[in-house]
Structures are given as C-alpha cells and as structure tokens.
C-alpha cells in the first residue's frame, strides 16, 4: 500500500512539473544564456568590447554591463549573459546576420 502511494506521489509530481514547465512566466524574467559566436578571428579583435556592444543593442533602458556574466575569449568567441526571451531572440538574429 505504501509503495502504491509513493508511486502515485512520484507520478503526480512528475506530471505537475511537466505541466507547470509548459507555462512561461513571461519575458520579463532574465535567464542565463550562452551566446556562441564561433571561433575567434585571427585579426586584431577585442571580444569583450564586441560582446558589450552587442549587449548594449538589446538593453534599452538598463545597463548591459550588469547582465554580462562572462566573456569567452580564449577557446571560442562568445559570452554568458542574463537575457529575457525577447533579448535572446534579438541577439540570436544579430549573431546570424553577422555570420552571413
């Protein structure tokens, strides 16, 4: 009997988590994202300043430096940042346009 109750509880918990994960709380809650921009260019290039300029394009009223977590500048070109879904989409489109 106890195993049936614990099994029912586990299944209910999994279903509840699955159901609740389908609801996005909103675009106002930033989440950690890693923006991968490929390999580092062989020419003179400042990854940190490029990453900050990309962040400034998507942060209209906020200071973008507070949301830039890390610039990757040794193994690959990219950065980690706290972004909303809208900001993530905008940076994604900007990154695609740069590579074309």
Contact map, one row per residue, 1 for C-alpha under 8 A:
1111100000000000000000000000000000000000000000000000000000000000000000000000000000000000000000000000
1111110000000000000000000000000000000000000000000000000000000000000000000000000000000000000000000000
1111111000000000000000000000000000000000000000000000000000000000000000000000000000000000000000000000
1111111100000000000000000000000000000000000000000000000000000000000000000000000000000000000000000000
1111111110000000000000000000000000000000000000000000000000000000000000000000000000000000000000000000
0111111111000000000000000000000000000000000000000000000000000000000000000000000000000000000000000000
0011111111100000000000000000000000000000000000000000000000000000000000000000000000000000000000000000
0001111111110000000000000000000000000000000000000000000000000000000000000000000000000000000000000000
0000111111111000000000000000000000000000000000000000000000000000000000000000000000000000000000000000
0000011111111100000000000000000000000000000000000000000000000000000000000000000000000000000000000000
0000001111111110000000000000000000000000000000000000000000000000000000000000000000000000000000000000
0000000111111111000000000000000000000000000000000000000000000000000000000000000000000000000000000000
0000000011111111100000000000000000000000000000000000000000000000000000000000000000000000000000000000
0000000001111111110000000000000000000000000000000000000000000000000000000000000000000000000000000000
0000000000111111111000000000000000000000000000000000000000000000000000000000000000000000000000000000
0000000000011111111100000000000000000000000000000000000000000000000000000000000000000000000000000000
0000000000001111111110000000000000000000000000000000000000000000000000000000000000000000000000000000
0000000000000111111111000000000000000000000000000000000000000000000000000000000000000000000000000000
0000000000000011111111100000000000000000000000000000000000000000000000000000000000000000000000000000
0000000000000001111111100000000000000000000000000000000000000000000000000000000000000000000000000000
0000000000000000111111110000000000000000000000000000000000000000000000000000000000000000000000000000
0000000000000000011111110000000000000000000000000000000000000000000000000000000000000000000000000000
0000000000000000001111111000000000000000000000000000000000000000000000000000000000000000000000000000
0000000000000000000011111110000000000000000000000000000000000000000000000000000000000000000000000000
0000000000000000000000111110100000000000000000000000000000000000000000000000000000000000000000000000
0000000000000000000000011111100000000000000000000000000000000000000000000000000000000000000000000000
0000000000000000000000011111110000000000000000000000000000000000000000000000000000011100000000000000
0000000000000000000000000111110000000000000000000000000000000000000000000000000000010000000000000000
0000000000000000000000001111111000000000000000000000000000000000000000000000000000110000000000000000
0000000000000000000000000011111100000000000000000000000000000000000000000000000001111000000000000000
0000000000000000000000000000111110000000000000000000000000000000000000000000000011110000000000000000
0000000000000000000000000000011111000000000000000000000000000000000000000000000111100000000000000000
0000000000000000000000000000001111100000000000000000000000000000000000000000000111100001000000000000
0000000000000000000000000000000111110000000000000000000000000000000000000000011110000000000000000000
0000000000000000000000000000000011111000000000000000000000000000000000000000011110000000000100000000
0000000000000000000000000000000001111100000000000000000000000000000000000001111000000000000000000000
0000000000000000000000000000000000111110000000000000000000000000000000000001110000000000000000100000
0000000000000000000000000000000000011111000000000000000000000000000000000001110000000000000000000000
0000000000000000000000000000000000001111100000000000000000000000000000000011100000000000000000000000
0000000000000000000000000000000000000111110000000000000000000000000000001111100000000000000000000000
0000000000000000000000000000000000000011111110000000000000000000000000000000000000000000000000000000
0000000000000000000000000000000000000001111110000000000000000000000000000000000000000000000000000000
0000000000000000000000000000000000000000111110000000000000000000000000000000000000000000000000000000
0000000000000000000000000000000000000000111111000000000000000000000000000000000000000000000000000000
0000000000000000000000000000000000000000111111100000000000000000000000000000000000000000000000000000
0000000000000000000000000000000000000000000111111100000000000000000000000000000000000000000000000000
0000000000000000000000000000000000000000000011111110000000000000000000111000110000000000000000000000
0000000000000000000000000000000000000000000001111111000000000000000000101000000000000000000000000000
0000000000000000000000000000000000000000000001111111100000000000000000000000000000000000000000000000
0000000000000000000000000000000000000000000001111111110000000000000000000000000000000000000000000000
0000000000000000000000000000000000000000000000111111111000000000000000100000011000000000000000000000
0000000000000000000000000000000000000000000000011111111100000001100100000000000000000000000000000000
0000000000000000000000000000000000000000000000001111111110000000000000000000000000000000000000000000
0000000000000000000000000000000000000000000000000111111111000000000000000000000000000000001000000000
0000000000000000000000000000000000000000000000000011111111100001100100000000000000000000001000000000
0000000000000000000000000000000000000000000000000001111111110011000000000000000000000000000000000000
0000000000000000000000000000000000000000000000000000111111110000000000000000000000000000000000000000
0000000000000000000000000000000000000000000000000000011111110000000000000000000000000010011000000000
0000000000000000000000000000000000000000000000000000001111111111000000000000000000000010000000000000
0000000000000000000000000000000000000000000000000000000111111100000000000000000000000000000000000000
0000000000000000000000000000000000000000000000000000000000111110000000000000000000000000000000000000
0000000000000000000000000000000000000000000000000000000000111111000000000000000000000000000000000000
0000000000000000000000000000000000000000000000000000000100101111111000000000000000000000000000000000
0000000000000000000000000000000000000000000000000001001100100111111100000000000000000000000000000000
0000000000000000000000000000000000000000000000000001001000000011111100000000000000000000000000000000
0000000000000000000000000000000000000000000000000000000000000011111110000000000000000000000000000000
0000000000000000000000000000000000000000000000000000000000000011111110000000000011100000000000000000
0000000000000000000000000000000000000000000000000001001000000001111111100000001111000000000000000000
0000000000000000000000000000000000000000000000000000000000000000011111100000001111000000000000000000
0000000000000000000000000000000000000000000000000000000000000000000111110000001110000000000000000000
0000000000000000000000000000000000000000000000110010000000000000000111111000111100000000000000000000
0000000000000000000000000000000000000000000000100000000000000000000001111111111100000000000000000000
0000000000000000000000000000000000000001000000110000000000000000000000111111110000000000000000000000
0000000000000000000000000000000000000001000000000000000000000000000000011111100000000000000000000000
0000000000000000000000000000000000000011000000000000000000000000000000011111100000000000000000000000
0000000000000000000000000000000000011111000000000000000000000000000000011111110000000000000000000000
0000000000000000000000000000000000011111000000100000000000000000000000111111111000000000000000000000
0000000000000000000000000000000001111100000000100010000000000000000000111001111100000000000000000000
0000000000000000000000000000000001110000000000000010000000000000000111110000111110000000000000000000
0000000000000000000000000000000111100000000000000000000000000000000111110000011111000000000000000000
0000000000000000000000000000001111100000000000000000000000000000001111000000001111100000000000000000
0000000000000000000000000000011110000000000000000000000000000000001110000000000111110000000000000000
0000000000000000000000000000111110000000000000000000000000000000001000000000000011111111000000000000
0000000000000000000000000011111000000000000000000000000000000000000000000000000001111111000000000000
0000000000000000000000000010010000000000000000000000000000000000000000000000000000111111100000000000
0000000000000000000000000010000000000000000000000000000000000000000000000000000000111111110000000000
0000000000000000000000000000000000000000000000000000000001100000000000000000000000111111111000000000
0000000000000000000000000000000010000000000000000000000000000000000000000000000000111111111100000000
0000000000000000000000000000000000000000000000000000000000000000000000000000000000001111111110000000
0000000000000000000000000000000000000000000000000000000001000000000000000000000000000111111111000000
0000000000000000000000000000000000000000000000000000011001000000000000000000000000000011111111100000
0000000000000000000000000000000000100000000000000000000000000000000000000000000000000001111111110000
0000000000000000000000000000000000000000000000000000000000000000000000000000000000000000111111111000
0000000000000000000000000000000000000000000000000000000000000000000000000000000000000000011111111100
0000000000000000000000000000000000001000000000000000000000000000000000000000000000000000001111111110
0000000000000000000000000000000000000000000000000000000000000000000000000000000000000000000111111111
0000000000000000000000000000000000000000000000000000000000000000000000000000000000000000000011111111
0000000000000000000000000000000000000000000000000000000000000000000000000000000000000000000001111111
0000000000000000000000000000000000000000000000000000000000000000000000000000000000000000000000111111
0000000000000000000000000000000000000000000000000000000000000000000000000000000000000000000000011111
